[in-house]
Amino acid sequence: MTLYWLLSVPAHGDGHVAWRDVKSRVGDAEVYDFTLPQFKIGTLDTLVRLSDELAKYDTAYESTTGKFIDTLRNLTNTNNSSLASHLLVEDKSVDMYVKSFSWNSSKYRSDRSLPEIVGQIADDMGATDASLKTKLTQYNAIKNSLATVRRKQTGNLSVKSLSGIVKREHCITDSEYLVTAFVAVPKNQTREWTNGYERLTDMVVPRSSKQIAEDPEYVLFSVVLFRRVLDEFTTKARDARFIVRDFTYDEEAMARDQLMAREIVEQEEELLDNIAEWIKGSFGSVFAAWVHIKALRVFVESILRYGIPPDFLPILVKPSGAKHAAKIKQSLAEFYSYLETSTRASDRAKMAGKSLARKQQTDEGAFDMHEFSNVLSDYTPFVFFELPWTFLDSD
């Protein structure tokens, strides 16, 4: 599992000292700059509202990122090692992009208000997600058609196409009154068929049944009868568990079916390739949008936590493992525990608790103390967010 931490700590007017403080507490974990622009701060009410919105977008875009990867994995049927080579962000691997993150000011102008920036990211992601849904709908339609074609080609004699199995010599094609029916009979009932088909209805030509083909489950027989009793014969045969196939010998129709089957296979392959390439090309913008949302969360929460003017240091940390991560998180929490006694941090924690309480009461009609306790247990005195890159953890 690759886990990144995005955190910010008070700079107290000297970012170099703050950097050294963090570095001294994380041991051999990798530490990188996570530079953010000087955004327009806006009002406190706006920041509190954005805090809630960004949390929702964060969860949604993590899900979208996973959806892109799962879809590409299913379409290409490749293992995670091969898949990772296609997951590029701005022509970099995910790891390199995160480590060298720089705010994309040409796409998300930092001189705009925070709600405008968030709205633009949300619009971009909404359009991308809608495009994915459209492409998958198209692909599933082709896939279902292909499944029908393959079932006709590879199923047993009760369902598969009889084109290429039934020949012209097996059929009566030039009679106004007589017709040849083709019946799939379960192998364990061939004796019943042979002894009883002539008595299923009147007007069945005696001794007209011929075996055409067989597979492990069914034997295909032909039988000649008068056209006027075909419907009655079909019903009686079904009652006896014999399956009368809906088939008319037509060489032109069979040629059209074969052509259509080839076209569906070609369309499926072409569409699969197109969707896979589109996902590869779009993944970078999806992942980048997710990281930009994370960056905005760091900024907004840092202002709410530490106040204005902005005086904090955003940092990227990459722990070396889960056990190591728990230790250095605890070390950081102990070092910055003094923040818990500050009026601003204390007020922010209370505000978060009240906000959660109101949400619980609104959504469920009753306050869930267990969930509230979980939130408090995840609270750190410094701004802290995880960026989990766990989508390729297992093959």
C-alpha positions in Angstrom: 0.0 0.0 0.0 1.3 3.5 -0.9 0.1 6.1 1.5 0.8 9.8 1.3 0.1 12.3 4.0 -0.8 15.9 3.3 -0.4 18.0 6.4 0.3 21.5 7.5 1.8 22.9 10.7 2.2 26.4 12.0 5.2 28.2 10.6 5.5 30.8 13.3 7.1 33.1 10.8 9.9 30.7 9.8 9.1 27.9 7.4 12.6 26.5 7.6 12.3 25.8 11.3 8.8 24.3 10.8 10.3 22.0 8.1 13.1 20.9 10.4 10.6 20.2 13.2 8.5 17.9 11.0 11.6 16.2 9.6 13.0 15.5 13.0 9.7 13.7 14.0 9.2 11.5 10.9 12.4 9.5 10.9 13.2 8.0 7.6 9.9 8.8 6.0 10.1 10.8 2.8 9.2 14.5 3.1 8.5 16.9 0.3 7.4 20.5 -0.3 3.7 20.8 -1.0 3.6 24.4 -2.2 0.2 26.2 -2.4 -0.7 29.5 -4.0 -1.9 32.5 -1.9 -5.6 31.9 -2.5 -8.3 34.5 -1.8 -9.4 33.6 1.7 -13.0 35.0 1.7 -15.2 35.0 4.8 -15.3 32.6 7.7 -18.8 31.4 6.7 -17.5 30.6 3.2 -14.6 28.7 4.5 -16.7 26.6 6.9 -19.1 25.8 4.1 -16.3 24.9 1.7 -14.8 22.6 4.4 -17.9 20.5 4.3 -18.2 20.6 0.4 -14.5 19.7 -0.1 -14.9 16.7 2.2 -17.7 15.4 0.0 -15.8 16.0 -3.2 -12.7 14.3 -1.7 -14.7 11.1 -1.1 -16.5 11.3 -4.5 -13.3 11.8 -6.5 -11.5 9.0 -4.7 -14.4 6.8 -5.8 -14.1 8.1 -9.3 -10.4 7.4 -9.4 -11.1 3.9 -8.3 -13.8 3.5 -10.9 -11.4 4.5 -13.7 -8.8 2.0 -12.6 -11.3 -0.8 -12.2 -12.8 -0.2 -15.6 -9.4 -0.1 -17.3 -8.4 -3.3 -15.5 -11.6 -5.1 -16.6 -11.3 -3.8 -20.2 -7.7 -4.7 -20.7 -7.6 -7.7 -18.5 -4.1 -6.8 -17.3 -2.3 -7.2 -14.0 -1.5 -4.2 -11.7 2.1 -4.0 -12.8 1.2 -3.5 -16.4 -1.7 -1.3 -15.4 0.5 1.1 -13.5 2.6 1.9 -16.6 -0.6 3.4 -18.2 -1.6 5.5 -15.2 0.2 8.8 -15.9 -0.5 12.3 -14.6 1.0 15.1 -16.7 3.4 12.5 -18.2 4.5 11.4 -14.7 3.9 8.3 -12.6 1.4 8.8 -9.8 4.2 8.7 -7.3 6.3 11.4 -9.1 3.3 13.6 -9.7 2.3 13.6 -6.0 5.9 14.2 -4.8 6.5 17.1 -7.2 3.0 18.5 -7.0 2.6 22.1 -8.2 -0.8 23.9 -8.3 -2.0 24.1 -12.0 -2.6 27.8 -12.1 -3.1 27.8 -15.9 -6.2 25.5 -15.4 -7.3 26.5 -11.9 -6.5 30.2 -11.6 -5.6 31.0 -8.0 -6.7 34.6 -8.4 -10.3 33.5 -8.5 -12.4 32.9 -5.3 -12.2 29.5 -3.6 -15.8 28.7 -4.4 -15.2 29.4 -8.1 -12.1 27.1 -8.2 -14.0 24.3 -6.4 -17.0 24.8 -8.8 -14.7 24.6 -11.9 -13.1 21.3 -10.6 -16.6 19.9 -9.8 -17.8 20.8 -13.3 -14.8 19.2 -15.0 -15.2 16.0 -12.9 -18.9 15.9 -13.6 -18.4 16.1 -17.3 -15.7 13.4 -17.2 -17.8 11.1 -15.0 -20.8 11.6 -17.4 -18.5 10.7 -20.4 -17.4 7.5 -18.7 -21.0 6.5 -18.0 -21.9 7.1 -21.6 -19.0 5.1 -23.0 -19.7 2.2 -20.6 -23.4 2.2 -21.6 -22.3 2.0 -25.3 -19.9 -0.8 -24.5 -22.4 -2.8 -22.4 -24.9 -2.6 -25.3 -22.3 -4.0 -27.7 -21.2 -6.5 -25.1 -24.7 -7.8 -24.7 -25.1 -8.1 -28.4 -21.8 -10.0 -28.6 -22.9 -12.3 -25.8 -26.0 -13.2 -27.8 -24.0 -13.9 -30.9 -21.5 -16.0 -29.0 -24.3 -17.9 -27.2 -25.7 -18.8 -30.6 -22.3 -19.9 -31.8 -21.1 -21.8 -28.8 -24.3 -22.9 -26.9 -25.8 -26.3 -27.1 -28.2 -27.4 -29.8 -31.2 -26.1 -28.0 -30.0 -22.4 -28.3 -27.1 -22.2 -30.8 -27.6 -21.0 -34.4 -28.4 -23.8 -36.8 -26.7 -22.0 -39.6 -24.0 -24.3 -40.9 -25.5 -27.3 -39.2 -28.7 -27.7 -41.2 -28.1 -28.2 -44.9 -30.4 -27.7 -47.8 -30.9 -31.4 -48.2 -32.3 -31.6 -44.7 -35.2 -29.3 -45.6 -38.4 -29.3 -47.6 -38.4 -25.9 -49.2 -40.7 -26.1 -52.2 -43.9 -27.4 -50.6 -47.0 -25.4 -50.0 -48.4 -27.8 -47.3 -45.4 -29.6 -45.8 -42.7 -28.1 -43.6 -39.6 -29.5 -41.9 -39.2 -28.8 -38.2 -36.0 -29.2 -36.3 -36.2 -30.4 -32.7 -33.5 -30.5 -30.0 -34.1 -33.6 -27.9 -32.3 -34.2 -24.5 -30.0 -37.1 -25.0 -31.7 -39.1 -22.2 -35.1 -38.8 -24.1 -34.1 -39.9 -27.6 -35.9 -43.2 -27.2 -39.1 -41.3 -26.2 -38.7 -39.1 -29.2 -38.2 -41.9 -31.7 -41.2 -43.9 -30.3 -43.6 -41.0 -29.8 -43.0 -38.1 -32.2 -45.5 -39.4 -34.8 -48.3 -39.2 -32.1 -47.6 -35.7 -30.8 -50.2 -34.4 -33.2 -52.1 -35.5 -36.3 -50.5 -34.9 -39.7 -46.9 -35.8 -38.8 -45.3 -37.7 -41.7 -44.5 -41.2 -40.4 -40.9 -42.3 -40.3 -39.8 -38.8 -41.4 -37.5 -38.0 -38.4 -33.8 -37.9 -39.1 -30.9 -37.2 -36.8 -29.0 -34.1 -38.0 -26.4 -33.5 -35.2 -25.6 -34.1 -31.6 -23.7 -32.5 -28.7 -23.1 -33.6 -25.1 -26.6 -32.5 -24.1 -28.9 -32.7 -27.1 -29.6 -34.5 -30.3 -31.0 -32.5 -33.2 -33.7 -34.2 -35.2 -35.7 -33.2 -38.3 -39.3 -34.1 -38.8 -41.7 -33.5 -41.6 -45.3 -32.4 -40.9 -48.1 -30.4 -42.3 -47.6 -26.7 -41.9 -51.1 -26.2 -40.4 -50.2 -28.2 -37.3 -46.8 -26.7 -36.7 -47.9 -24.5 -33.7 -49.8 -27.4 -32.1 -46.8 -29.7 -32.6 -44.5 -27.1 -31.0 -46.7 -26.9 -27.9 -47.0 -30.6 -27.5 -43.3 -31.1 -28.1 -42.5 -28.5 -25.4 -44.8 -30.3 -22.9 -42.7 -33.4 -23.6 -39.5 -31.4 -23.0 -38.6 -31.4 -26.7 -37.5 -28.0 -28.1 -38.7 -27.1 -31.6 -36.2 -24.6 -33.0 -37.4 -21.5 -34.7 -35.5 -22.0 -37.9 -36.2 -21.4 -41.6 -33.5 -22.4 -44.1 -32.6 -19.1 -45.9 -29.1 -18.8 -47.3 -29.3 -15.1 -47.7 -30.5 -14.6 -44.1 -27.8 -16.9 -42.8 -25.2 -14.8 -44.8 -26.6 -11.6 -43.3 -26.4 -13.1 -39.8 -22.8 -14.2 -40.2 -21.9 -10.7 -41.5 -23.7 -9.1 -38.6 -21.9 -11.3 -36.1 -18.5 -10.3 -37.6 -19.5 -6.7 -37.4 -20.5 -6.9 -33.8 -17.2 -8.6 -32.9 -15.3 -5.8 -34.7 -17.4 -3.1 -33.1 -16.8 -4.5 -29.7 -13.0 -4.7 -30.2 -12.9 -1.2 -31.6 -15.1 0.3 -28.9 -13.1 -1.5 -26.2 -9.8 -0.1 -27.5 -11.4 3.4 -27.8 -12.7 3.4 -24.2 -9.4 2.0 -22.8 -7.4 4.7 -24.6 -9.9 7.4 -23.4 -9.5 6.2 -19.8 -5.7 6.2 -20.1 -5.9 9.7 -21.5 -8.4 11.0 -18.9 -7.0 9.3 -15.8 -4.4 12.1 -15.4 -7.0 14.9 -15.2 -9.2 12.8 -12.8 -6.3 12.1 -10.4 -5.0 15.6 -10.7 -8.5 17.0 -9.8 -8.6 14.8 -6.7 -5.2 16.0 -5.5 -6.2 19.6 -6.2 -9.2 19.0 -4.0 -6.9 17.6 -1.3 -4.7 20.7 -1.7 -7.7 23.0 -1.2 -8.7 21.1 1.9 -5.2 21.6 3.3 -5.5 25.4 2.7 -9.0 25.8 4.0 -8.5 23.8 7.1 -5.2 25.5 7.8 -6.9 28.9 7.7 -9.7 27.7 9.9 -7.2 26.0 12.3 -4.4 28.5 12.4 -6.1 31.8 11.4 -5.0 34.7 9.3 -2.8 36.0 8.0 -1.7 32.6 6.6 1.3 31.4 8.5 1.6 27.6 8.0 3.7 25.1 6.1 2.0 22.5 3.9 4.1 19.3 3.6 3.8 16.0 1.9 5.0 12.9 3.9 5.3 9.4 2.5 5.6 6.9 5.5 7.6 3.8 4.8 4.9 1.4 6.2 1.8 1.1 8.2 3.6 0.4 11.5 6.0 3.2 10.9 3.1 5.5 10.0 1.3 5.0 13.3 4.5 5.8 15.2 5.4 9.0 13.4 1.8 10.2 13.5 1.9 9.8 17.2 5.2 11.6 17.4 3.9 14.5 15.5 0.7 14.6 17.6 2.8 14.8 20.8 5.1 17.5 19.4 2.1 19.7 18.3 0.0 18.9 21.3 0.4 22.5 22.4 -2.0 23.4 19.5 -4.8 21.7 21.3 -4.7 24.3 24.1 -4.8 27.2 21.7 -8.1 29.1 21.6 -8.4 28.9 17.8 -7.7 25.1 17.6 -10.0 24.4 20.5 -12.8 26.5 18.9 -12.3 24.7 15.6 -12.6 21.3 17.2 -15.7 22.3 19.0 -17.1 23.6 15.7 -16.4 20.3 14.0 -18.1 18.4 16.8 -21.2 20.6 16.7 -21.4 20.3 12.9 -21.2 16.5 13.0 -23.8 16.4 15.8 -26.2 18.5 13.7 -25.6 16.3 10.6 -26.2 13.1 12.6 -29.5 14.5 14.0 -30.6 15.7 10.6 -29.7 12.6 8.7 -30.8 9.9 11.2 -33.0 11.7 13.8 -30.7 10.6 16.6 -27.1 11.4 17.5 -24.6 8.5 16.9 -22.1 8.8 19.8 -20.0 5.9 18.5 -19.4 7.6 15.1 -18.7 10.9 16.9 -16.1 9.2 19.0 -14.4 7.8 15.9 -14.2 11.3 14.4 -12.6 12.6 17.6 -10.1 9.7 17.7 -8.9 10.7 14.2 -8.5 14.3 15.2 -4.9 15.7 15.2 -3.8 19.0 16.6 -2.3 19.8 13.1 -4.0 19.7 9.8 -3.8 16.2 8.5 -5.2 14.3 5.4 -4.4 11.0 3.9 -4.0 10.4 0.1 -4.3 6.7 -0.1 -3.0 5.1 -3.3 -4.3 1.6 -2.7 -6.1 0.8 -5.9 -3.2 -1.4 -7.2 -2.6 -3.2 -3.9 -3.6 -6.7 -5.2 -3.7 -8.5 -8.5 
